[in-house]
Amino acid sequence: MVDSIANFFQGQGGQVVGGAAMVGSGMAGIFYFPFVLETDKVHLLFEAYLCFFGFVILFLAGPCRFFATKRKHVYFYAKFLFVPSWRAYFYAYVSLLLMLQWPQPFDFG
């Protein structure tokens, strides 16, 4: 059991879990109603970007056929994500966005 979990995270499983967590965190940050009334619009923009980038990560690493069809669109519009060094820069940028909005209550990433 432990070996199967380790193999999952050694492959692209960690990316799928991270992308899903970013999408969930972004949706929760955008649609949590009392928090939306108290926050500024820049925070909502951060949450929207994180949700969008979470979907991009899911499209890049998702194992099922739905993600594979969307991967073609990502390749058309963002070919740099299919070069390993540029994908690392993308992950660094997304990590900086996650750190920018860290003290808020819906930051699971």
C-alpha positions as CSV (number, residue, x, y, z in Angstrom):
1,M,0.0,0.0,0.0
2,V,2.8,2.4,0.9
3,D,4.6,1.6,-2.3
4,S,1.5,2.4,-4.5
5,I,1.1,5.8,-2.7
6,A,4.8,6.5,-3.2
7,N,4.6,5.6,-6.9
8,F,1.5,7.9,-7.2
9,F,3.3,10.9,-5.9
10,Q,6.5,10.0,-7.6
11,G,4.8,10.3,-11.0
12,Q,2.3,13.1,-11.8
13,G,0.0,12.3,-8.9
14,G,1.4,15.1,-6.8
15,Q,0.7,17.6,-9.6
16,V,-2.9,16.4,-9.9
17,V,-3.4,16.7,-6.2
18,G,-1.8,20.2,-6.1
19,G,-3.8,21.4,-9.1
20,A,-7.0,20.1,-7.6
21,A,-6.1,21.8,-4.3
22,M,-5.4,25.1,-6.1
23,V,-8.8,24.9,-7.9
24,G,-10.6,24.1,-4.7
25,S,-8.8,26.9,-2.8
26,G,-9.5,29.4,-5.5
27,M,-13.2,28.5,-5.7
28,A,-13.5,28.7,-2.0
29,G,-11.7,32.0,-1.8
30,I,-13.9,33.5,-4.6
31,F,-17.3,32.1,-3.5
32,Y,-17.1,32.2,0.3
33,F,-19.8,35.0,0.6
34,P,-19.0,36.8,3.9
35,F,-15.3,36.9,3.0
36,V,-16.0,38.3,-0.5
37,L,-17.8,41.3,1.1
38,E,-14.8,42.2,3.3
39,T,-12.0,41.7,0.8
40,D,-10.5,43.9,-1.8
41,K,-10.7,43.1,-5.5
42,V,-7.0,42.4,-5.8
43,H,-7.4,39.3,-3.6
44,L,-10.3,38.1,-5.7
45,L,-8.0,38.5,-8.8
46,F,-5.3,36.4,-7.1
47,E,-7.9,33.7,-6.3
48,A,-9.1,33.7,-9.9
49,Y,-5.6,33.4,-11.2
50,L,-4.9,30.5,-8.8
51,C,-8.0,28.8,-9.9
52,F,-7.1,29.2,-13.6
53,F,-3.5,28.0,-13.0
54,G,-4.8,25.1,-11.1
55,F,-6.9,24.1,-14.1
56,V,-3.8,24.5,-16.3
57,I,-1.9,22.2,-14.0
58,L,-4.7,19.6,-14.1
59,F,-4.8,19.8,-17.9
60,L,-1.0,19.2,-18.0
61,A,-0.9,16.3,-15.6
62,G,-4.4,14.8,-15.6
63,P,-4.5,11.1,-16.4
64,C,-8.0,10.8,-17.9
65,R,-9.2,11.4,-21.4
66,F,-10.9,14.7,-20.6
67,F,-7.6,16.3,-19.5
68,A,-5.8,14.8,-22.5
69,T,-8.2,16.7,-24.9
70,K,-7.7,19.9,-23.0
71,R,-3.9,19.4,-23.1
72,K,-4.0,20.2,-26.8
73,H,-5.5,23.6,-26.1
74,V,-2.8,24.3,-23.5
75,Y,-0.2,23.3,-26.0
76,F,-1.6,25.6,-28.6
77,Y,-1.7,28.7,-26.3
78,A,1.2,27.9,-24.0
79,K,3.8,25.9,-25.7
80,F,6.4,27.0,-23.2
81,L,4.8,24.7,-20.6
82,F,5.9,21.6,-22.4
83,V,9.6,22.6,-22.0
84,P,10.7,21.3,-18.5
85,S,12.7,24.4,-17.5
86,W,9.8,26.8,-18.5
87,R,7.3,24.6,-16.6
88,A,9.6,24.9,-13.6
89,Y,9.4,28.7,-14.0
90,F,5.6,28.5,-14.2
91,Y,5.5,26.5,-11.0
92,A,7.8,29.0,-9.3
93,Y,5.4,31.9,-10.4
94,V,2.4,30.0,-9.1
95,S,4.2,29.4,-5.8
96,L,4.9,33.1,-5.5
97,L,1.2,33.8,-6.1
98,L,0.3,31.3,-3.4
99,M,2.7,33.0,-0.9
100,L,1.3,36.4,-1.7
101,Q,-2.1,35.5,-0.5
102,W,-1.0,33.3,2.4
103,P,-2.6,34.8,5.5
104,Q,-6.1,34.5,4.2
105,P,-8.3,31.7,5.6
106,F,-8.8,29.6,2.4
107,D,-5.1,29.1,1.5
108,F,-4.7,25.4,1.2
109,G,-2.0,25.4,-1.5
